[in-house]
């Protein structure tokens, strides 16, 4: 790893996940992050965009909970298996990151549901400036790309950094489907963990992440990953 900026604490600001909260991040910039180094960061709750690595350091708030799936133990629920079957006509391609205007337009369409967007230059800067091993996933219905994901690869797992889809296909639950396909990719690569970023119960855009069982949540106070099971996982 080559540090471009020493770790430091950001100034307090409005939380982008929970607007009623005040957030602070511990962050640094780096390039050429090795797979084992990235794994150490993921295990400690760090996330990445471009060369920017960050983790919450909010006073008295621990609502952003790092979440990961032990992929060899995950058992799909009845509803998840139904989503998988519904999308059996979707072709998924995992490939090196390759920018196209079509991908940016798809991102813009998806971003409308959040009332936020970014310029094309900003989009390229965030998602196509890499400091670690990364690739993208593309989801096709016939010849139309309907979803794109960006993933980082560590020595022990894949980390989903961003996923977006064509909202005309919202009924297909492509976000859930992408998790299932990326779990499969973890298994194919022989990687035991799939990182989903932060689970935030109060944010409905991020609360879906605990729908797969078993999963693990990191305790910010101890740094330990706790197993979360569900008794009716087979229903």
C-alpha positions, 0 to 999 in steps of 0.5 A: 500500500502506498499512502497518498494522505495520512489517516485523519478525522473529518470535521463533523457534518450531516450524516448522508444515511441518517440526516438527523445524526451528525457524522464523522469519518476516519479516512485516508487516501491510498493506491496499490492496496494489496489483497491481504491489506484490503482484507485487513481493512474490510475486517476492521469495517473500512469501505472504499471509493476510488482512492478514498478509504473511510470508516465511521467515527461518530460520537455515541452512534454505532448505527452503521454496522459492517455486514458480511455473509459467510457464503458457504453457510448462506441458505436462501429463503423461499422468497429469495429462491423465487427471485432467483428463478424469476431472473433465470433469463438474466445473463450475468457477466463478471469482467474488468472495469470498462466504462461506457456512456450506456452505463452512466445513463443507467446510473443516472436513471437509477439515481432518480429514486434517491433525488441525487446524481453526479456528473459523468466526470465524477462518476468515472472518478469514483467508480473507475479510479481503482486503488485495489483489485476491482472488477464489475458485474453486468446483468443482461436481459437479451442484449440490454444491460439492465444492471451494473455492480462494482466489486473489490476483491481481497484475499478472503472475500468480495466487497460490493462497493456499488450496484444500480439497475434500470428502474423499469425492471424494479419488479425483478428485485435485481438488487437481491438477485445481484447478491445471490449471483455475487455469492456464487462468484465468491464461491467460484473464486474460493473466497469465504466472505461477501461484504455488503458494506454497512447495514443501517436498520433505520435507512430503508435503502440499506436495511435489506442487507440483513435479509440473508442468513446467516450473516455476520455483524461487526461490533464497533466496540470490540471489533469482533464479527458476530454470527446472526442466525434465523430460526425460520431460514428454511421457510 
